[in-house]
Each structure stands twice: as C-alpha cells, then as structure tokens.
C-alpha cells in the first residue's frame, strides 16, 4: 500500500517530527508556500503526502 492510499492528516507537531525540522522552519515553509497546509484552530494541518512531496523536492502548483 502506497503512502497516498492511506494519506493521513498530520498536526503541526506531527509534521515537524516527520520532517525533523524546527517549528519556526515549518511555519516559514507554510507561510512562503513551500508546504501546503490548512489553518485549523491555533495550529496547522497538512497531508502526509504533501510532506513526502516536499521532501522529494517537488514544486507546488503555484510554482514557488
């Protein structure tokens, strides 16, 4: 089963642990559009497949 078949929604904390980066760095990448995430309450939600795309160096749809 591929990662996309069971795509999970991760919290900010789960995302920074998955990427092994700091919270300020994660928030910067979200702000500049390198990682697509959705604001949910006081935190962010991001698909695990989006983090895989980010790690592979994939471009976002808006070309940033």
Secondary structure by P-SEA (a helix, b strand, c coil): cccccbbbbbcaaaaaaaacccaaaaaaaaaaccbbbbbcccbbbbbaaaaaaaaacccccccc
